[in-house]
Amino acid sequence: MPTESFYVSTYKVRTEHRNDGTNHQFGRVLEIVGQPLPTGFTPKAVLSFQSIWNVWNNDKVGYITFSSSQGPQLAGYFGDHDFDLYYKMLKEERPLFIFYERPAGPPVGGQYCTMVGLGSSHEPIGEGPKDFS
């Protein structure tokens, strides 16, 4: 499976409360907008951190659609305990990229992802807060 990525330009954070009639779900969401691609499309990702995903026993951790009118749109499913790490990275690291793995082949319609993540790339060694001790 190929690993693909896009640069994170901006993000929004929100909380949500869902009620399907029998269950109440509380969660947090990170909406990420990428840098415009050479095709003119702007990739986007919605990372959902919900307690329902804490017991997710499936190899599908996300879904990506490829639309001729919007470009790549990624959804990621995470347990609510993962939110703090992702939010901290968005606030403190730069540059950041969304990474995802999808089945090989041309990106047609939508595909399930087996990996969705957030990470940096090519940072200098020792980059971080200064030691004032």
C-alpha positions in Angstrom: 0.0 0.0 0.0 1.4 3.4 -0.9 1.9 6.0 1.8 0.8 9.5 0.6 0.8 12.8 2.4 -0.1 16.5 2.2 1.2 19.6 4.0 -0.9 21.0 6.8 -1.6 24.7 6.3 -4.3 25.4 8.9 -6.6 23.6 11.3 -9.7 24.1 13.4 -10.7 22.3 16.6 -14.2 21.6 17.9 -16.1 19.4 20.3 -19.3 17.6 19.5 -22.1 15.6 21.1 -23.9 13.0 19.1 -27.1 11.2 20.0 -28.3 8.3 17.7 -31.4 7.7 19.8 -29.8 5.2 22.1 -26.2 6.3 22.7 -24.6 9.6 23.5 -21.2 10.1 22.1 -18.9 12.9 23.1 -15.9 13.7 21.0 -13.5 16.2 19.5 -12.7 16.9 15.9 -9.7 18.4 14.1 -10.4 19.8 10.7 -7.2 20.2 8.7 -6.7 22.1 5.4 -3.7 21.3 3.3 -1.7 23.5 0.9 -3.3 23.8 -2.5 -2.0 21.1 -4.9 -0.6 21.8 -8.4 -4.0 20.6 -9.7 -5.6 23.5 -8.0 -7.4 21.4 -5.4 -7.0 21.8 -1.7 -6.8 18.6 0.3 -8.7 18.4 3.5 -8.9 16.0 6.5 -11.4 15.5 9.3 -9.9 13.6 12.2 -12.6 12.4 14.6 -11.7 11.4 18.1 -14.6 9.5 19.7 -15.0 7.0 22.5 -16.7 4.7 20.0 -13.3 4.3 18.2 -11.6 3.1 21.5 -12.9 -0.4 20.9 -12.7 -0.3 17.1 -11.6 -3.8 16.0 -11.1 -3.2 12.3 -8.2 -2.6 10.0 -9.9 0.4 8.4 -8.8 3.5 10.3 -9.9 6.1 7.7 -11.5 6.8 4.4 -10.4 9.0 1.5 -12.4 10.2 -1.4 -11.1 11.7 -4.6 -13.6 14.1 -6.1 -13.1 15.8 -9.5 -14.6 19.0 -8.0 -12.9 19.0 -4.5 -9.7 16.9 -4.6 -8.7 14.5 -1.8 -10.9 14.5 1.3 -9.7 12.3 4.2 -11.5 11.1 7.3 -9.6 9.5 10.2 -11.1 7.6 13.1 -9.3 7.8 16.4 -10.0 6.9 20.0 -10.7 9.9 22.2 -7.5 9.1 24.2 -5.4 10.1 21.1 -6.7 13.6 20.8 -4.2 15.4 23.1 -1.2 14.1 21.2 -2.5 15.2 17.8 -3.6 18.5 19.1 -0.3 19.2 20.7 1.5 18.3 17.5 -0.7 20.8 15.5 0.0 23.5 18.1 3.8 23.0 18.5 5.3 21.4 15.4 6.1 22.8 12.0 6.2 21.7 9.2 3.5 19.0 9.6 2.0 16.6 7.2 -1.0 14.2 7.1 0.1 10.7 6.1 -2.2 8.0 5.0 -2.0 4.5 3.4 -4.5 3.4 0.8 -4.7 0.5 -1.6 -2.4 0.6 -4.6 -3.9 1.7 -7.9 -5.5 4.8 -9.3 -7.4 6.8 -6.8 -11.0 6.4 -8.0 -14.0 7.3 -5.9 -13.3 6.4 -2.3 -11.0 4.0 -0.6 -10.5 2.8 3.0 -7.2 3.7 4.6 -5.1 1.3 6.8 -3.1 4.1 8.3 -3.8 7.8 9.0 -1.3 9.9 10.9 0.3 13.2 11.5 4.0 13.9 11.4 6.9 16.2 10.6 9.5 15.8 7.9 13.2 16.8 7.6 13.6 18.7 10.8 17.1 19.6 12.0 18.6 17.5 14.7 18.1 19.0 18.2 15.3 21.2 17.1 13.1 22.0 20.1 13.0 24.2 23.2 16.3 25.7 24.4 17.9 24.4 27.5 18.3 27.3 29.9 19.8 25.3 32.8 
